């Protein structure tokens, strides 16, 4: 098979105290191939080199769901998870692969991307995931989705305060939002604290780490939902981006 993904068992073990089973490794490999194929029709990702794909899509996706070097406990207990703006399926599909007890909703506003993801779920026989074509501002006001999730993942979408406004309304009391970032500054923390307070959350942790192959700096911001989000949030489509809290 051309373009085989590296296995990286030692790095998985050292960084996340975990490694994929043979079955999960095969699913990662198949996912990689499906994305390379899908890239011909859709602009899914610029990252196609096997090592880079492993680091920036697989490892990075799973590093986000680990706090202090271990996967967050709610994933073992069958949490209800939503990935907002999943795009080509990251971080949601790798999380679906490693957390079979959880129900994962992969959400994107682009129908073509969701159609592609549905093919992937079928090909990988992932029955614990479902898809949703929607915008975060809309579903945040729908009773079916509002306060319905234990964990909300959001990567490569808007500023941190926008991410907070997209995620916190969807979380149950005690739920966790995980915001994936590249760089992060103290000023961003201050700005985010203000937004999070209005949305019924607190910043639980900000973790800085380097990626294992390219030594790039990454951050994950963890928000805990501690109070009910006020009814006016999330605001109408486009408003969170134009007028961040």
Residue, then its C-alpha position, 0 to 999 in steps of 0.5 A: x500500500x502506498x502512502x502508509x501512515x507511520x505507527x508511532x506507537x512509542x510516541x502515542x504511549x509517551x505523550x498520551x499514555x495510550x496506543x491504537x489497537x491494530x484495528x484502530x491503526x487500520x482505521x487511521x490508515x483507511x481514513x488517510x486514504x479516503x481523505x487523499x481520494x476525497x481531496x481530488x474533488x473537495x478541498x479537504x486539507x493541504x496536509x497530505x504527507x503521511x508524517x504530517x497527516x499523522x501529527x497534525x490531524x491524528x495526534x493533534x486531534x487526540x492530544x486535545x481530548x487529553x488533559x494532563x496527559x490522560x484522555x478526559x474521563x467522560x470519554x470512557x463513560x460514553x459522553x455525548x460529544x459534538x465537533x463544531x465545524x468539523x471540516x474534513x472530520x478533525x478532530x471528530x473522526x479520530x475521537x470517534x475511532x478511539x471512543x466507541x462508547x461515545x456518541x459523536x455528532x460531526x457538524x459542519x455548515x458545508x453539505x459537501x463536507x458532511x456528505x464526504x464524512x458520511x462516506x468515511x463513517x460508512x467505510x470505517x464502520x463507525x456506528x457511534x457517529x452522526x452528522x449534522x449540516x448546520x451552523x452553531x448559532x442556529x443549533x445553540x438555540x434549538x432545544x434538541x441541541x442546547x444543553x445536550x452535550x457533555x463535550x464540545x470540540x472546536x478546531x480552526x474556527x474563529x477567535x476564542x470568544x467566538x468559539x466560547x459562544x458557539x460551544x457553551x450553549x450546547x453543553x450540559x451543566x458540568x460539560x467541557x468545551x475544548x478549543x484547539x489553537x496554535x498560538x495563545x497570548x495572555x491578552x487572549x486569556x483576559x478577553x476570553x475570561x470576560x466572554x466565558x463569564x457571560x456564557x456561564x463558563x469558566x476557563x478550567x485549563x490552558x495547556x501549551x504543548x509541542x507537537x512530537x515531530x515538527x516541534x510546533x507550539x500548540x495550545x488547548x483551552x478547556x472551558x467548563x460550563x458551570x451555570x446556565x447560558x443566558x437565552x440570548x446566546x448564541x446570538x444570530x448567525x454572523x453576530x458572534x464573529x462581527x461583534x465578539x463578546 
